[in-house]
Amino acid sequence: MIGSKNFHYTCTVLNLPAPTNVHIQSYNLKHVLLWDPVEVENEAEPVKYTVQYQLARARQPDYLCVNITETQCVFTKLPHFWRLTLLVRAELGSRRSNWTRTPEFLGYKNTTIGPVTSLTVQPHSKMLVVDFAPPFSPIPENWNMNYLLRYWKENSEEKEETVHSGKTLYILRDLEPHTKYCMQVTASTDYVAGLESETVCAMTEQRERTIAQALFITAGIVVFAIMIAVFAVKYPVHKPVNTIKNWLKCPYRVPPHIQEFLDNPPPSTYPEDAELAYNEQCDHLSIVGLELHVDEEAITNHSQPEAEKT
């Protein structure tokens, strides 16, 4: 007895129109494949799409987006250095369309680098400090991002250029004081140039601040800070007290024993008459005589030895 196997065959009919206007949009290394929708009349189900990618030296493609109804497929996660071709076809039940292929695509070369962001200029005397952010972040480790800075005097056709690698902070020195300068920044890599930024203008300061001016400004700031601290400490003290008073339902009252003492004070233990009597007693002054008796014999005996010495 010979065993038998049942085989199931799916009949695929290639009678759907192939997607058209298939193209790739890549901006700041974000890649997406887009195409126009395929229209099929008298069909309740939507048309679905499948996208594949094929490397330059690979024999078979790999699936990227399968059975999607959107007319786009994002493939940013694929390495930027892969040289590949994308294919897309329409599907409706058992019906298929032919594959539509894109030209060969290389991410790090076929992308568009946008302008730098957050471009600001800080003026100083004879100097401008230019600061900005990269077009996107993070920047791949194997990329060299360069920045071209163009600056010129307002209403002047002569432009100066300076190129820096990797730095997003520039100092333009030796400029004319009290002069308005305009500038643009363009980011680029070793393979593709980016878009120019918006034009930003700033005027250099008229002169440098002297040491005396700096000290005067610093002293003013310190005095102002001290005044704020004093007022902050002095005036807000009354606010908590008033708040506590409002919280209390009854007004402040003196304790009963103190109130009774204030209403009926005890008699004074030191009357005014006693003070007058004391003053009257102290008005008389008595002088007592003192008699001195001199012993002449003692004086004679005391002076005699001194005479003997002489």
Secondary structure, DSSP 8 states (H G I E B T S, - for coil): ------------EEEE----S-EEEEETTEEEEE------TT-SS--EEEEEEEETT-SS-EEEEEEE-SSEEE-TTS-TT-EEEEEEEEEETTEEE--EE---EEHHHHSBB---EEEEEEEEBTEEEEEEE-SSSS--TT---EEEEEEEETT----EEEEEES--EEEE-S--TT-EEEEEEEEE-SS-EEEE---EEEE-BSS---HHHHHHHHHHHHHHHHHHHHHHHHGGGHHHHHHHHHH-SS-----HHHHHHHHS----SS-HHHHHHHHHHTT------------HHHHHHHHHHHHHH-
